[in-house]
């Protein structure tokens, strides 16, 4: 399964056109995919106190974070579709990466440093 992480708030954007074309290609090839649309889902990229309390444990009280982690665990390929704003990724994507790819989910800590899982 492929997972598309779509990050753009406007349905008329160039990025929305890219998403539509990617969907058309996957459907024509009968490929299984799912879409994480952070704006449509109302994803909050800000770390709140209750989330930071669990950060060092690698857990989150945020159900959307847990849903996204489950979706990503089921995937073989991640595809990111997002604009470049001010020479960087949108803040909501940075927050997505910070909140989703937690210790124990995407990496583990060792005496030698962090190691990807």
C-alpha distance (Angstrom), angle and dihedral (degrees) to the residues before:
residue distance angle dihedral
X1 . . .
X2 3.78 . .
X3 3.79 124.0 .
X4 3.78 121.5 -153.4
X5 3.80 115.7 -157.3
X6 3.79 105.1 -157.1
X7 3.80 119.2 -165.9
X8 3.79 115.8 -179.2
X9 3.81 130.5 101.4
X10 3.81 98.8 -151.7
X11 3.80 122.8 75.8
X12 3.83 90.8 -155.9
X13 3.80 94.4 57.2
X14 3.79 128.0 118.2
X15 3.81 86.6 -116.1
X16 3.82 90.2 56.9
X17 3.81 88.2 53.5
X18 3.80 90.0 51.7
X19 3.81 90.2 50.3
X20 3.81 91.1 50.4
X21 3.82 91.7 50.0
X22 3.81 92.6 47.9
X23 3.82 89.5 50.6
X24 3.81 90.9 50.1
X25 3.81 91.2 50.9
X26 3.82 93.4 48.2
X27 3.79 92.0 47.2
X28 3.82 92.0 48.6
X29 3.80 88.6 51.7
X30 3.83 91.8 44.2
X31 3.80 89.6 -123.3
X32 3.77 120.1 160.6
X33 3.79 115.2 -121.4
X34 3.76 142.7 156.2
X35 3.78 131.4 -157.1
X36 3.77 128.6 -136.4
X37 3.82 104.9 -160.8
X38 3.79 104.3 -173.9
X39 3.80 95.5 -169.5
X40 3.79 95.2 44.9
X41 3.82 89.6 49.0
X42 3.80 92.0 49.0
X43 3.81 92.2 -122.2
X44 3.82 111.8 -171.8
X45 3.83 109.4 -144.5
X46 3.81 93.7 -168.9
X47 3.80 119.1 102.9
X48 3.80 108.4 -129.4
X49 3.81 124.7 -160.2
X50 3.81 93.9 -102.1
X51 3.82 89.6 53.9
X52 3.79 94.6 46.1
X53 3.81 89.8 53.6
X54 3.81 87.8 65.2
X55 3.82 98.5 35.0
X56 3.81 96.3 95.0
X57 3.82 89.2 51.4
X58 3.80 91.6 53.7
X59 3.79 92.8 -120.0
X60 3.77 134.3 113.6
X61 3.81 134.4 -155.5
X62 3.82 87.9 -152.3
X63 3.81 109.8 105.8
X64 3.81 92.3 -157.4
X65 3.81 89.9 56.3
X66 3.81 89.6 51.3
X67 3.83 91.1 47.0
X68 3.80 92.0 50.7
X69 3.81 92.2 47.8
X70 3.80 90.1 52.6
X71 3.80 90.9 49.5
X72 3.81 91.7 49.3
X73 3.81 92.0 48.1
X74 3.82 88.1 57.7
X75 3.79 93.7 53.4
X76 3.78 134.5 91.5
X77 3.79 96.0 -167.3
X78 3.81 134.8 30.2
X79 3.79 119.3 -152.3
X80 3.80 118.2 -170.2
X81 3.80 120.1 -158.2
X82 3.80 112.8 -175.0
X83 3.80 141.5 129.7
X84 3.78 126.3 -109.4
X85 3.80 108.5 -119.2
X86 3.80 120.8 -174.5
X87 3.83 89.8 -10.2
X88 3.80 93.2 -56.6
X89 3.77 144.7 72.2
X90 3.81 117.7 -76.3
X91 3.80 113.9 -87.7
X92 3.80 90.9 -117.0
X93 3.83 89.5 60.4
X94 3.80 91.5 49.0
X95 3.81 88.7 50.9
X96 3.81 90.0 47.3
X97 3.80 91.3 54.2
X98 3.82 92.1 45.6
X99 3.81 94.5 49.0
X100 3.81 100.7 38.4
X101 3.81 104.7 39.8
X102 3.78 96.3 62.1
X103 3.79 131.4 162.8
X104 3.78 108.8 -78.2
X105 3.79 91.3 24.3
X106 3.78 102.2 61.7
X107 3.80 104.4 1.7
X108 3.75 143.9 14.7
X109 3.79 130.8 -146.8
X110 3.81 121.1 -120.1
X111 3.80 135.2 171.7
X112 3.81 86.7 -95.5
X113 3.84 94.8 51.4
X114 3.78 134.4 -93.4
X115 3.81 122.1 -19.8
X116 3.80 125.4 -165.1
X117 3.77 115.4 -117.6
